[in-house]
């Protein structure tokens, strides 16, 4: 091979890699958003909104924002938000399972303590 041909081959390979990297943005984003959606829906299915309100709401909002950024074609932001949504969805599921194992009722914990009629 001549040096000229070797440079062309390297340039072509670099261009192919760059093209491949840009084409994966939407695919990767779609997969991350789908993973986050599964996690959030699973958390909703086990009543995480009741037992792990903070984590569940955060997961829902991260997912909403990830979908919005995906719509604007800001794929890296969408991926980052989807990863956070999945993490919070997983934390919500874990916290809900812990609370259920302990028999904790969020409504009872949040209810104010009354002193029997004093005002």
C-alpha positions in Angstrom: 0.0 0.0 0.0 1.1 3.5 -0.7 1.1 6.1 2.0 -1.6 8.0 0.1 -3.9 5.0 0.1 -3.3 4.3 3.8 -4.3 7.9 4.7 -7.6 7.5 2.7 -8.4 4.3 4.5 -7.8 5.9 7.9 -10.0 8.9 6.9 -12.7 6.6 5.7 -12.6 4.5 8.9 -12.7 7.7 11.0 -15.7 9.0 9.0 -17.4 5.7 9.3 -16.9 5.6 13.1 -18.2 9.2 13.4 -21.2 8.4 11.3 -21.9 5.3 13.4 -21.7 7.2 16.6 -24.2 9.8 15.6 -26.6 7.2 14.3 -26.8 5.4 17.6 -28.1 8.4 19.6 -31.7 7.9 18.9 -31.5 4.1 19.3 -29.6 4.3 22.6 -32.0 7.0 23.9 -35.0 4.9 23.0 -33.6 1.9 24.8 -32.8 3.9 28.0 -36.2 5.6 28.0 -37.9 2.2 27.6 -35.8 0.8 30.5 -36.8 3.7 32.7 -40.4 3.4 31.7 -40.4 -0.3 32.7 -38.9 0.6 36.1 -41.3 3.4 36.8 -44.3 1.3 35.8 -43.1 -1.5 38.0 -42.8 0.9 40.9 -46.3 2.2 40.2 -47.6 -1.4 40.1 -46.4 -2.1 43.6 -47.9 1.1 45.0 -44.6 3.0 45.3 -46.4 6.3 45.2 -47.8 5.5 48.6 -44.7 3.9 50.2 -41.8 5.7 48.5 -43.4 9.0 47.4 -40.2 11.0 47.0 -38.4 8.4 44.9 -41.5 7.6 42.8 -42.3 11.2 42.0 -38.7 12.0 41.1 -38.6 8.9 38.8 -41.8 10.0 37.1 -40.5 13.6 36.6 -37.1 12.5 35.3 -38.8 10.2 32.8 -41.2 13.0 31.7 -38.2 15.3 31.1 -36.2 12.5 29.3 -39.1 12.1 26.9 -39.2 15.8 26.4 -35.5 16.0 25.6 -35.7 13.1 23.3 -38.4 15.0 21.4 -36.0 17.9 21.0 -33.3 15.4 19.7 -31.1 16.2 22.7 -30.2 12.6 23.0 -27.4 12.8 25.6 -29.6 14.8 28.0 -32.4 12.3 27.4 -30.1 9.4 28.2 -28.8 11.0 31.4 -32.4 11.8 32.6 -33.6 8.3 31.6 -30.8 6.7 33.6 -31.7 8.9 36.6 -35.4 7.9 36.2 -34.5 4.2 36.2 -32.3 4.6 39.3 -35.1 6.4 41.2 -37.7 3.9 40.0 -35.5 1.1 41.3 -35.0 2.9 44.6 -38.7 3.4 44.9 -39.3 -0.3 44.3 -36.7 -1.2 46.9 -38.1 1.2 49.5 -41.6 0.1 48.9 -40.6 -3.6 49.4 -38.8 -2.6 52.6 -41.8 -0.7 53.9 -44.2 -3.5 53.1 -41.9 -6.0 54.8 -42.0 -3.9 58.0 -45.7 -3.4 57.7 -45.4 0.3 57.6 -48.4 2.2 56.3 -47.5 5.6 54.9 -50.9 7.1 55.7 -50.5 6.2 59.4 -47.0 7.7 59.6 -48.2 10.9 57.9 -51.3 11.4 60.1 -50.9 14.0 62.8 -51.0 12.8 66.4 -54.1 14.0 68.3 -54.2 14.5 72.0 -57.9 13.5 72.5 -59.9 16.7 72.1 -57.6 19.5 73.3 -57.7 22.5 71.0 
